[in-house]
Amino acid sequence: MKSIQLAVGVALAATTCPTAVTAPAVTAESPTEVTFSPQLINRENDCIVGFSVTYPKEVAPHSRHVRITTLWSEASQDNPWPIPSLGAPDSFTHNEDGTVTFSGAVNESIGGCDPELTARTLAIGPCADGECPPARFVPDEKAARLGLHEAEY
């Protein structure tokens, strides 16, 4: 139930953002791979940061433990992330390679885009439900400059 509430909250936050995610969708290296990547949306006086997930369109439903930690506060969320993800229709990008990118978890608004406040990590954990395909983190140089990195689970 927590993961559904989280996904709905994330989806609602994502629908209020007028700007598209600046980082490109990440293409999976294999047809069954799931990739998580940091994302950044620049706005006039702030930015919105978070993580997206890209998965094959026909992936079997499953969920994987994912821990997101905000470094300045040391706050951590460790929840199963459902794949295919749940969210508003405009949170999904259908890519030409047959994958889908969900950007509904790109929802943390940071005033002034201060790197000390944007810094957060994503740790990919074990399968929580179903048969999980391989998953990996794909870094982004621009997001890394703002402290968005991978961590060990």
CORVEN-V928049 format. One record per pair of residues at least 4 apart in sequence whose C-alpha atoms are under 8 Angstrom apart, sorted by the first residue. I is the first residue (numbers start at 1). J is the second residue. Records with the same first field share a line. If there is no record, write none. Layout:
# CORVEN-V928049
I = J, J
This chain:
# CORVEN-V928049
1 = 5
2 = 6, 79
3 = 7, 79, 80, 81, 82
4 = 8, 86
5 = 9
6 = 10
7 = 11, 85, 86, 87, 104, 105
8 = 12, 86, 87
9 = 13
10 = 14, 87, 104, 105, 106, 107
11 = 15, 86, 87, 88, 91, 104, 105
12 = 16, 87, 88
13 = 17, 104, 107
14 = 88, 91, 103, 104, 105, 106, 107
15 = 88, 90, 91
19 = 41, 42, 43
20 = 41
21 = 39, 40, 41, 103
22 = 39, 40, 41, 42
23 = 39, 40, 140
25 = 54, 95, 101
26 = 35, 37, 54, 101, 138
27 = 35, 54, 97, 99
28 = 32, 33, 34, 35, 54, 55, 56, 99
29 = 33
31 = 56
32 = 55, 56, 59, 133, 134
33 = 55, 56, 133, 134, 135, 136
34 = 53, 54, 55, 56, 133, 134, 135, 136
35 = 53, 54, 55, 135, 136, 137, 138
36 = 51, 52, 53, 54, 135, 136, 137, 138
37 = 51, 52, 53, 137, 138, 139, 140
38 = 49, 50, 51, 52, 138, 139, 140, 143, 148, 149
39 = 49, 50, 51, 52, 106, 140, 143
40 = 47, 48, 49, 50, 106, 143
41 = 47, 48, 49
42 = 46, 47, 48
43 = 47, 48
45 = 111, 112, 113
46 = 109, 110, 111, 112, 113
47 = 109, 110, 111, 112, 113
48 = 106, 107, 108, 109, 110, 113
49 = 106, 107, 108, 109, 110, 118
50 = 105, 106, 107, 108
51 = 103, 105, 106, 122
52 = 101, 102, 103, 104, 105, 106
53 = 101, 102, 103
54 = 99, 100, 101, 102
55 = 59, 83, 84, 99, 100, 101
56 = 98, 99, 100
57 = 98, 99, 100
59 = 83, 84
60 = 83, 84, 130, 131
61 = 82, 83, 84, 130, 131
62 = 82, 83, 84, 127, 128, 129, 130, 131, 132
63 = 80, 81, 82, 83, 127, 128, 129, 130, 132
64 = 80, 81, 82, 83, 124, 125, 126, 127, 128, 129, 132
65 = 78, 79, 80, 81, 124, 125, 126, 127, 128
66 = 78, 79, 80, 81, 122, 123, 124, 125
67 = 76, 77, 78, 79, 121, 122, 123, 124, 125, 153
68 = 76, 77, 78, 120, 121, 122, 123
69 = 74, 75, 76, 77, 120, 121, 122
70 = 74, 75, 76, 117, 118, 119, 120, 121
71 = 75, 117, 119, 120, 121
72 = 116, 117, 119
80 = 128
81 = 85
82 = 86
85 = 102
87 = 91, 92, 104
88 = 92, 104
91 = 102, 103, 104
92 = 100, 101, 102, 103, 104
93 = 100, 101, 102
94 = 98, 99, 100, 101
95 = 99, 100, 101
110 = 114, 117, 118
113 = 117, 118, 146
114 = 118, 146
115 = 119, 145, 146, 147
116 = 146, 147
118 = 146, 147, 148
119 = 146, 147, 148, 149
120 = 147, 148, 149
121 = 147, 148, 149, 150, 151
122 = 148, 149, 150, 151
123 = 150, 151, 152, 153
124 = 135, 136, 137, 151, 152, 153
125 = 153
127 = 131, 132
137 = 150
139 = 143, 144, 149, 150
140 = 144
141 = 145
142 = 146
143 = 147, 148, 149
144 = 148, 149
